[in-house]
Amino acid sequence: MTTDDGYRPIDCDQHSILELLAMRRTTVGARARDAAGVVFGLDAVVFDVVTRDSAEYLMLRDTVGKVYQIRLDRLLSLHAPSGGLLWRQETVVS
């Protein structure tokens, strides 16, 4: 299923892991694609998963307090500060 704006929901198990990381306020290195498809990285703390405008977003806050939102279908991976893989995009529900 894809929404009118092209959002493709992620797998429920994948979503549950993100919610757990948010509940634990986990510090991560995030990799994602922006709206233009350019890959970027961000070091921040996961603090919420929200639904807005028919899409879901991972909410992160960096060390200076700036808040970022990453649409879940654009999120590629999350790594621990030590480099270990915490989460990666495996499937997108079709």
Backbone as JSON, one array per atom type, in Angstrom:
{
  "sequence": "MTTDDGYRPIDCDQHSILELLAMRRTTVGARARDAAGVVFGLDAVVFDVVTRDSAEYLMLRDTVGKVYQIRLDRLLSLHAPSGGLLWRQETVVS",
  "N": [[0.85, -1.18, 0.0], [0.55, 2.19, -0.81], [0.52, 5.61, 0.03], [-1.13, 8.66, -1.08], [0.92, 10.56, -1.22], [3.09, 9.02, -1.73], [4.13, 7.63, 0.44], [5.25, 4.67, 1.92], [4.28, 2.31, 4.14], [6.24, 0.83, 6.79], [7.22, -2.49, 7.79], [5.46, -4.03, 10.49], [6.9, -5.3, 12.61], [9.39, -4.09, 12.31], [8.68, -1.48, 12.88], [8.0, -1.72, 15.59], [10.49, -2.13, 16.79], [11.66, 0.38, 16.41], [9.98, 1.92, 18.04], [10.68, 0.88, 20.55], [13.37, 1.7, 20.7], [12.93, 4.44, 20.86], [11.51, 4.65, 23.3], [13.55, 3.98, 25.04], [15.21, 6.08, 24.68], [17.46, 6.04, 22.92], [20.77, 6.57, 21.81], [21.88, 7.09, 18.57], [23.46, 6.48, 15.37], [22.16, 7.6, 12.54], [21.16, 6.68, 9.25], [19.75, 7.83, 6.29], [17.52, 8.67, 3.54], [16.95, 11.75, 1.94], [14.17, 13.78, 0.73], [14.86, 14.12, -1.91], [16.27, 11.89, -2.44], [18.9, 11.75, -1.66], [21.46, 10.35, 0.28], [22.05, 10.69, 3.75], [23.72, 11.23, 6.93], [23.29, 11.17, 10.5], [23.9, 11.9, 13.86], [22.25, 11.27, 16.79], [19.66, 11.31, 19.39], [17.05, 9.03, 19.63], [13.71, 9.86, 20.15], [10.96, 9.63, 19.74], [8.22, 8.18, 17.85], [6.12, 9.19, 15.41], [2.88, 9.79, 13.88], [1.79, 11.56, 11.13], [0.03, 13.46, 8.76], [-0.67, 11.21, 7.15], [1.66, 9.66, 7.18], [4.52, 8.11, 8.78], [6.99, 9.03, 11.2], [10.33, 9.09, 12.44], [11.51, 10.59, 15.29], [14.2, 12.59, 16.24], [16.84, 13.94, 18.31], [19.6, 16.06, 18.32], [22.9, 16.67, 19.82], [22.95, 19.4, 20.38], [20.36, 20.03, 20.69], [18.73, 20.3, 18.44], [15.93, 19.28, 16.59], [15.04, 16.56, 14.55], [13.18, 15.01, 11.93], [12.53, 11.95, 10.44], [11.15, 10.39, 7.77], [9.73, 7.2, 7.95], [9.85, 5.36, 5.8], [12.02, 6.28, 4.47], [14.14, 5.92, 6.07], [17.18, 4.29, 6.5], [19.11, 2.89, 8.13], [20.06, 2.3, 11.58], [22.61, 2.8, 13.89], [24.53, 1.83, 16.76], [26.51, 3.94, 18.96], [28.96, 2.63, 19.14], [29.13, 1.45, 16.73], [27.76, -0.86, 16.14], [25.05, -2.53, 14.5], [21.74, -1.53, 14.97], [19.23, -1.37, 13.81], [17.75, -1.89, 10.62], [16.39, -1.03, 7.46], [14.32, -3.38, 6.26], [12.04, -4.38, 5.0], [9.39, -3.04, 3.07], [6.04, -2.52, 3.35], [3.84, -3.65, 0.87]],
  "CA": [[0.0, 0.0, 0.0], [1.24, 3.47, -0.88], [-0.41, 6.73, 0.17], [-1.12, 9.62, -2.19], [2.21, 11.25, -1.29], [4.13, 8.04, -1.98], [4.6, 6.97, 1.65], [5.05, 3.22, 2.0], [4.45, 1.91, 5.55], [7.22, -0.21, 7.04], [6.76, -3.7, 8.45], [5.08, -3.81, 11.9], [8.01, -5.7, 13.49], [10.39, -3.04, 12.19], [8.12, -0.33, 13.6], [8.08, -2.0, 17.03], [11.87, -1.91, 17.21], [11.85, 1.83, 16.48], [9.29, 2.4, 19.24], [11.5, 0.5, 21.69], [14.52, 2.61, 20.73], [12.43, 5.74, 21.33], [11.22, 4.53, 24.73], [14.84, 3.92, 25.75], [15.99, 7.29, 24.35], [18.7, 5.47, 22.43], [21.65, 7.37, 20.96], [22.12, 6.34, 17.33], [23.92, 7.07, 14.13], [21.09, 7.28, 11.58], [21.37, 6.89, 7.81], [18.44, 7.94, 5.64], [17.48, 9.41, 2.28], [16.06, 12.91, 1.99], [13.09, 13.75, -0.27], [15.47, 14.06, -3.24], [16.95, 10.61, -2.57], [20.3, 11.86, -1.25], [21.72, 9.7, 1.56], [22.73, 11.52, 4.75], [23.91, 10.64, 8.24], [22.95, 12.03, 11.62], [24.1, 11.33, 15.19], [21.21, 11.88, 17.62], [18.89, 10.45, 20.29], [15.68, 8.74, 19.2], [12.81, 10.14, 21.28], [9.54, 9.38, 19.46], [7.74, 7.78, 16.53], [4.84, 9.88, 15.29], [2.14, 9.72, 12.63], [1.31, 12.88, 10.73], [-0.23, 13.6, 7.33], [-0.69, 9.88, 6.54], [2.99, 9.05, 7.15], [5.12, 7.94, 10.1], [8.29, 9.67, 11.29], [11.18, 8.89, 13.59], [11.92, 11.88, 15.81], [15.53, 12.52, 16.84], [17.36, 15.22, 18.82], [21.06, 16.0, 18.38], [23.51, 17.11, 21.08], [22.67, 20.81, 20.64], [18.92, 20.18, 20.88], [17.98, 20.42, 17.2], [15.04, 18.14, 16.36], [14.95, 16.07, 13.18], [12.18, 13.98, 11.69], [12.86, 11.16, 9.27], [10.04, 9.55, 7.35], [10.19, 5.83, 8.17], [10.19, 4.65, 4.57], [13.29, 6.83, 3.98], [15.16, 5.54, 7.04], [17.94, 3.15, 5.99], [19.67, 2.1, 9.22], [20.43, 2.94, 12.84], [23.76, 2.14, 14.5], [24.95, 2.25, 18.1], [27.74, 4.73, 18.91], [30.08, 1.7, 18.95], [29.1, 1.0, 15.34], [26.9, -2.04, 15.96], [23.76, -2.32, 13.85], [20.56, -1.62, 15.83], [18.02, -1.48, 12.98], [17.91, -1.53, 9.22], [15.19, -1.16, 6.65], [14.32, -4.7, 5.64], [10.92, -4.53, 4.08], [8.38, -2.0, 3.01], [4.76, -3.17, 3.06], [3.34, -3.24, -0.46]],
  "C": [[0.9, 1.24, 0.0], [0.21, 4.57, -0.74], [-0.26, 7.67, -1.02], [0.23, 10.34, -2.33], [3.38, 10.29, -1.48], [4.66, 7.33, -0.75], [4.25, 5.5, 1.61], [5.31, 2.78, 3.43], [5.5, 0.81, 5.68], [6.54, -1.38, 7.75], [6.49, -3.43, 9.94], [6.19, -4.2, 12.88], [9.11, -4.65, 13.48], [9.96, -1.8, 12.97], [8.25, -0.51, 15.1], [9.49, -1.77, 17.56], [12.14, -0.42, 17.35], [11.18, 2.42, 17.71], [10.08, 2.07, 20.5], [12.73, 1.41, 21.82], [14.11, 3.99, 21.23], [12.14, 5.71, 22.83], [12.5, 4.55, 25.56], [15.71, 5.16, 25.53], [17.4, 6.91, 23.9], [19.48, 6.44, 21.55], [22.03, 6.51, 19.75], [22.88, 7.18, 16.31], [22.9, 6.64, 13.09], [21.58, 7.54, 10.16], [20.0, 6.86, 7.17], [18.61, 8.64, 4.29], [16.56, 10.6, 2.47], [15.04, 12.8, 0.87], [13.62, 13.65, -1.69], [16.22, 12.74, -3.47], [18.41, 10.62, -2.17], [20.47, 11.24, 0.14], [22.48, 10.65, 2.48], [22.84, 10.75, 6.06], [23.65, 11.65, 9.33], [23.21, 11.28, 12.92], [23.13, 12.04, 16.13], [20.58, 10.84, 18.54], [17.49, 10.28, 19.72], [14.76, 9.04, 20.38], [11.34, 9.9, 20.99], [9.36, 8.82, 18.06], [6.35, 8.36, 16.42], [4.21, 9.63, 13.93], [1.56, 11.09, 12.35], [1.12, 12.89, 9.23], [-0.1, 12.27, 6.58], [0.68, 9.24, 6.38], [3.52, 8.97, 8.58], [6.55, 8.46, 10.06], [9.02, 9.25, 12.55], [11.67, 10.27, 14.01], [13.24, 11.71, 16.56], [15.95, 13.91, 17.3], [18.88, 15.09, 18.91], [21.58, 16.62, 19.67], [23.29, 18.58, 21.39], [21.18, 21.09, 20.74], [18.1, 20.33, 19.62], [17.2, 19.13, 16.95], [14.96, 17.84, 14.86], [13.81, 15.07, 13.09], [12.55, 13.28, 10.39], [11.66, 10.27, 8.97], [10.51, 8.1, 7.35], [10.54, 5.09, 6.89], [11.46, 5.2, 3.91], [14.45, 6.51, 4.92], [15.85, 4.28, 6.55], [18.48, 2.27, 7.11], [19.94, 2.98, 10.44], [21.55, 2.12, 13.45], [24.01, 2.68, 15.89], [26.2, 3.11, 17.95], [28.99, 3.87, 18.68], [30.16, 1.17, 17.52], [28.21, -0.2, 15.08], [25.55, -1.68, 15.37], [22.62, -2.52, 14.84], [19.3, -1.92, 15.02], [18.41, -1.2, 11.54], [16.61, -1.79, 8.49], [15.26, -2.51, 5.95], [13.21, -4.84, 4.62], [10.04, -3.3, 4.15], [7.1, -2.72, 2.6], [4.27, -2.71, 1.71], [1.85, -3.4, -0.56]]
}
